Amino acid sequence: MRESLRLRTAVAFVGLALFVSGCGSSREYAIPKEACGVPMGEKELTPLLPHGEKLDVVGDSVVKKVGSYCSINVDNYRAVSFSVEQVDKFYDPMGELDSFRFTNRKKMAPLPFDGSGAMGDRNVMISTPCGLPQADHLVVFLIAGEKATKDVNERRSDMEAFMLDFVPRVKKTMACPAA
């Protein structure tokens, strides 16, 4: 009985030490205020990023170079990826042409800005007017990793909150006249 109590005490102490030290369960990096050429909402981005030590932004600005791709990596793990396509017409995220992009695709509720969106278990696609000569519309993509949260419903909610904040920031950064 006494041996069992010592063992439990030792296990509890080690567990508490790991918890207090934050071993593997803290963010030792700063959340970027800007990444991929776009200002980021810290509150919206944070839930998509896993705990870790080092954050790197990899790739080009998604608003300056057509067809560019950018990701935010945490400890060499691709946490989120973004791309913005400048297109000459509206592409329906729920259309058959883009169905291959999604697992469990679902139409997003009406957006708080012009456009339409679809969401899968790990990605979001939003098509929205821009009104620039080189970009009548924008198609904004997000792919999220699973390390921040494995719960699909929570991840979907986090991705939606991020994109509803991110797309207007993209449009503002690009100076789209169509708001």
N, C-alpha and C positions, 0 to 999 in steps of 0.2 A: 504494500500500500504506500509506504513512504517512498519507494523507488519510483512508483507511478506518479506521485505528486511532484517529485523532482523533475521527471521527464516532462510532464505537462508544463511546469514552470519554465523549464529551459526552452521548450518549443514556443511558449507564449512570449518569452523575452526575445528570442530571435525574430519572431514575427513582428513584434513591436519595433525592434531595431530596424528591420527592413522597411516598415511602414514609415517610421520617422525619417529615415535617411532618404526616402523617396525612390528607392532602388527600382528603376523601371516604371515608375508611375508618376513622373512629373515632367513638366515641360521646362527644360533648361535653356530654351531658345526664346527669342523675342518673336512675337507675332508681327509679321511685316505690315507696315501701313500702306505699302505699295508693292505690287508684284506683277510681273508680266505686262508692265506698262499701264496698269490700272490701279487707282487707289482701292484699298481693301477695307471692308468693314470688319474690324477686329471681332466684334460680337458674333458676326455671321460666319467668319472664317474659322474661328477657334474650334468649334465642334467637329469640323472636318479633319483636323490635324491630330495625329496620335501623340502620345507622350514620347519624349526622346531628348537627345542632347543637341543635335545639330540640324538646322533648317537650311536648305539651299533652294534657290529659285533657278530653274534650269530652262533655257530656251529664250525665244525672242519675245518682244512686245507683241501682244495679240492684237493691238490696235494700229500698229504702224506698218506691219508687213502682211500682205495678203497671204492667207493660208498658213499663218504661223501657229506654232504650238508651244505651250509653256506649261511647266509643272512646278509644284512645290513639293520638295522631297524632305522627309524627316529621317535622319540616319540612313540615307541611301534607299529609303522606301518611298515610292511615288504615292504621296498622300492625296493630291488632287491635280488634275490636268485641265487646262483650258484651251479652247481655240475659238476664234471668231472668223467666220467666213463673210466676206463682203460679196453679196449676190445681187443680181438684177431683178429678182422677183421674189414673191413669198413662197417659201417651201414649208408645207404643212408637216409638223413634227409627227402627226398621227397618220400621215399618208403611207401608202404601201412602200414607196421608194425608200423610206428611212426606217422601216420596221426592223431591219437586221441589227440596228444599233442597240436594241433594248432587250432586257429580260423582264418580263411582266410589265410591259408598257401600259401606261395609264395617262389619259389626258389630264393636264393640270387644270385646276379651277381657273376661272377667268383671271387674267393677269391684271395687276394695277396699272399697266401701261399697254399700249397697242401691241398686239401680237398674239401668238399662240405657243403653248409649250406642251411637252410630253416628258414623262419621267419613267425611268426603269429602276431596277434595284440598285444600280451603281452609277447612273448617269442621267443627265438632263439635257434637253435640246429645246431652245427657245428661238423662234423666228419673229423678228420685230422690224418695223419700218425704221429706216435711217434717213433717207432723203438726200443723200449726197450723190453727186454725179457718178462716182465710182462705186457707190454702195446704196442702191435703192432700199435694200433690206440687209439685215445682219442675221446670221445664224450663229448663235452662241451655244457652245458645248461645254459641259462639265462632266468629268469622270472622277468619281471619288473612290478611294481605297476603302478597305474594310477594317483597318486597324483601329481607327478612332472609335468606331462602334460596330459591332457585328449585328446588332438588332436592325433589321431591314426597315421597319417602320420609322424608327428613330433616325436612321441615315437618310431616308427619303424626306423626312421633315427638315432635317438639317440642310440637305441639298436645296430644297425649295426655298428656305429662308435665305440661304446664301445667294441663290440666283435672282431672287426678287430684289435683292440689294445690288448685286453685281451688274446686271444688265443695264440699269439706268446709269451706273458709273461708266460702263463701256461707252454708252451713247453720248454721255457728256464729254468724256475724254476725246472721243472722235469728232465732237461738235456736230452731231447729227441734228439737222433742223427739225426732223420729225420726232417729237418727244413722246 
